[in-house]
Amino acid sequence: MSDKACAAGPVRRICLVGASGLVGQAVLAEAVGRQDLRIIAVARGEVPMPDGARMDVLTGSLESWPELIAAARADVLVCALGTTFAKAGSQEAFRAVDRDLVVDCAQAARSAGIDHMIVVSSVGAERGSRNFYLSVKGGMEEALGKMAFRRLDILRPGLLRGHRAERRRLEGVGQVLAPLADSLVLHGRWRRFRSIRARDLARVILGVAMEKAQGRFVAEHDNFRRVLQKIPA
């Protein structure tokens, strides 16, 4: 039986924000053929649809997102939101997306009765970091931890590998070099910085979306490998 076979029990409804990005698109692609879950994307505009995707898209301005998240009637909120400094244009604009918008979506989810959230953060995230990017991610994680989700999954991947619609030159170079660095350099305590394919991270997301255990879980490279080993190829 494949990992996309129909599972017994009720359908798991997943509200996805960030559906147009690298990870969001991978989640949609990995959900194709799954009869045990349904994806409801909340977005500002049109979301590219993978072939065979079975999903709904609720669109509206950011101000309307709390109502749209509530309308999704989801069991799980998956947040794959993220931008870059180049695209944002300033630290304030970057923080508005990678921290504030993520937190706003989480608050909307809690108000709507969604008690499980999965968020894509970053390896090395820490509010007190001297690195602005990592400090923003750490602040976001800290804020989510105070929201009393029944289950909160914080995923901290290293460099994400996969095709992006938007061009990121430095990241493109990193994607070429990442497999070599993973095998030759990133060992021991550096293993957590290894890269991961967006497709594999999407499989991890869909795997933990089905989990019932309660608590706050922080997952990095080795945790991802363990989840993936449990999923049939």
C-alpha positions in Angstrom: 0.0 0.0 0.0 1.4 3.4 -0.9 1.6 6.4 1.3 -1.2 8.0 -0.8 -3.6 5.2 -0.2 -6.9 5.9 1.4 -6.7 5.7 5.2 -9.5 4.6 7.5 -11.2 7.2 9.6 -12.3 10.8 9.0 -10.6 13.1 6.5 -8.1 15.4 8.0 -8.7 19.0 6.9 -5.5 21.1 6.5 -5.6 24.9 6.2 -2.4 25.9 4.3 -1.0 29.5 4.2 2.0 30.0 2.0 0.7 27.7 -0.7 2.4 29.5 -3.6 5.9 29.1 -2.2 8.4 26.3 -2.6 7.2 24.3 0.5 3.6 25.1 -0.1 3.7 23.9 -3.6 5.5 20.7 -2.5 2.7 20.1 0.1 0.1 20.4 -2.6 2.0 18.0 -4.9 2.5 15.5 -2.1 -1.2 15.6 -1.2 -2.3 14.6 -4.7 -4.2 11.2 -4.5 -4.5 11.3 -0.7 -8.0 10.5 0.3 -7.4 10.8 4.0 -6.8 14.6 3.9 -8.1 17.7 2.2 -6.2 20.9 1.6 -7.8 24.4 1.9 -5.4 27.1 0.9 -5.8 30.7 2.2 -4.1 33.2 -0.1 -4.2 36.7 -1.5 -4.5 35.6 -5.1 -4.4 32.7 -7.5 -2.5 29.6 -6.3 -0.7 27.4 -8.9 -2.4 23.9 -8.9 -0.3 20.7 -9.3 -1.9 18.2 -11.7 -4.5 16.1 -10.0 -4.7 18.4 -6.9 -7.8 18.1 -4.9 -8.0 21.3 -2.9 -10.0 24.5 -2.3 -8.6 28.1 -2.4 -10.0 30.9 -0.3 -8.7 34.2 -1.5 -8.8 37.7 0.0 -6.8 40.6 1.5 -4.6 39.9 4.5 -7.2 41.7 6.6 -9.8 39.1 5.6 -7.5 36.1 6.4 -8.9 35.5 10.0 -12.4 35.0 8.5 -11.0 32.8 5.7 -9.0 30.7 8.1 -12.2 30.2 10.2 -14.1 29.3 7.0 -11.7 26.6 6.2 -13.0 24.6 9.2 -9.7 22.9 9.4 -8.1 20.5 11.9 -4.6 21.7 11.3 -3.0 25.0 10.3 0.1 24.5 8.2 2.1 27.8 7.8 4.8 27.9 5.1 4.9 31.7 4.9 8.2 33.4 4.2 9.9 36.1 2.3 13.4 37.4 1.6 15.2 40.7 2.5 15.5 41.5 -1.2 11.7 41.0 -1.8 10.6 42.6 1.5 12.9 45.7 1.0 13.5 46.3 4.7 13.9 44.6 8.0 10.5 45.9 9.1 8.8 44.5 6.1 10.6 41.2 6.5 9.5 41.0 10.1 5.9 41.8 9.1 5.7 38.6 7.1 8.0 36.1 8.8 6.9 37.0 12.3 3.8 39.2 12.4 1.8 37.5 9.7 2.6 34.1 10.9 1.5 35.0 14.5 -1.7 36.7 13.1 -2.5 33.5 11.3 -1.9 31.4 14.4 -4.1 33.7 16.5 -6.9 33.4 13.8 -6.5 29.6 13.9 -6.9 29.5 17.7 -9.9 31.8 17.6 -11.4 29.4 15.0 -10.9 26.4 17.2 -7.9 24.9 15.3 -5.7 23.3 18.0 -2.8 21.9 15.9 -0.3 24.1 14.0 2.7 23.2 11.9 5.1 26.0 11.1 8.2 26.0 8.9 10.9 28.0 10.7 14.7 27.7 10.3 17.6 25.8 11.7 19.4 28.0 14.2 16.2 30.1 15.0 16.7 31.9 18.3 15.1 35.2 19.5 18.4 36.3 21.0 20.5 35.6 17.9 22.8 38.3 16.5 21.6 37.2 13.1 18.5 39.2 12.2 16.8 36.5 10.2 17.3 33.9 12.9 16.2 36.3 15.6 12.9 37.0 13.8 12.3 33.2 13.4 13.1 32.7 17.0 10.7 35.5 18.1 8.0 33.9 15.9 8.5 30.5 17.5 8.4 32.0 21.0 5.1 33.8 20.3 3.5 30.7 18.9 4.6 28.7 22.0 2.4 31.0 24.2 -0.8 30.3 22.3 -1.8 27.0 24.0 -2.1 24.9 20.8 -2.9 21.3 21.8 0.0 20.4 19.4 2.6 22.7 17.9 5.1 21.4 15.4 8.1 23.7 14.7 10.1 22.5 11.7 13.6 23.8 11.4 15.0 22.9 8.0 18.4 23.9 6.7 18.7 25.0 3.1 15.6 24.0 1.1 16.3 22.4 -2.3 13.8 22.6 -5.1 12.6 24.7 -8.0 11.3 28.2 -7.0 9.1 30.3 -9.3 11.1 33.3 -8.2 14.9 33.5 -8.8 17.1 33.6 -5.7 20.7 33.7 -7.0 22.6 33.0 -3.8 20.2 30.3 -2.8 20.6 28.8 -6.3 24.3 28.5 -5.8 23.7 27.0 -2.3 21.4 24.4 -3.8 24.1 23.3 -6.2 26.7 23.0 -3.5 24.4 21.7 -0.7 24.6 17.9 -1.5 28.4 18.1 -1.4 28.5 20.0 1.8 26.0 17.6 3.4 28.2 14.6 2.7 31.6 16.1 3.2 31.3 18.8 5.9 28.0 18.7 7.8 28.6 15.9 10.4 28.2 15.5 14.1 26.7 18.6 15.7 26.6 20.2 12.2 24.2 17.6 10.9 21.2 19.7 11.7 22.3 22.3 9.1 22.0 19.8 6.3 19.8 20.7 3.4 16.5 19.0 2.6 14.4 18.7 -0.5 11.2 20.6 -0.4 9.4 17.5 -1.4 10.8 15.6 1.6 9.8 18.4 4.0 6.3 18.3 2.5 6.1 14.6 3.3 7.2 15.4 6.9 4.5 18.0 7.2 1.8 15.7 6.0 3.1 13.0 8.3 3.0 15.1 11.4 -0.4 16.5 10.4 -1.8 13.1 11.1 -0.2 12.8 14.6 -2.4 12.8 17.7 0.1 13.3 20.5 -0.1 16.6 22.4 2.7 19.0 23.1 5.3 21.3 21.5 7.7 19.5 19.1 10.8 21.0 17.5 12.1 19.0 14.6 15.4 19.3 12.7 17.3 17.2 10.2 17.6 13.9 12.1 13.9 14.2 13.2 12.9 14.6 9.6 14.8 11.5 8.6 13.0 9.5 11.2 9.6 10.7 10.1 10.5 9.9 6.4 11.7 6.4 7.3 8.2 5.6 8.6 6.5 6.7 5.3 6.4 4.1 2.6 8.2 5.1 -0.6 
